[in-house]
């Protein structure tokens, strides 16, 4: 499972390295894995303007992991396509299982 390179333990949660493609035709999270950048790819239908894609990313991750969106924050890259997202209250195993079910 090479995508596990994008998942790192944090003091009180998990960090996930993602690569966001804003303005896609449809939202897809995750949409794949970039093995060279070691990032999970996500497509957001919202544009990268006024934080809309970031808000959509947080909302979609909350749905994916069945947690409150307040447990998710963008730890790095808020104005970049390459982001690191921090999720509090989930285990690495749960994150891996749910992402694997989507990427296959």
MOZICOR-V132365 format. One record per helix or strand of 3 or more residues. SS is the DSSP state (alpha for helix, beta for strand). FROM is the first residue (numbers start at 1). TO is the last residue. If there is no record, write none. Layout:
<<SS | FROM | TO> <SS | FROM | TO>>
This chain:
<<alpha | 2 | 6> <beta | 7 | 10> <beta | 13 | 21> <beta | 28 | 34> <beta | 39 | 43> <alpha | 52 | 65> <alpha | 69 | 71> <beta | 72 | 76> <beta | 82 | 88> <alpha | 92 | 103>>
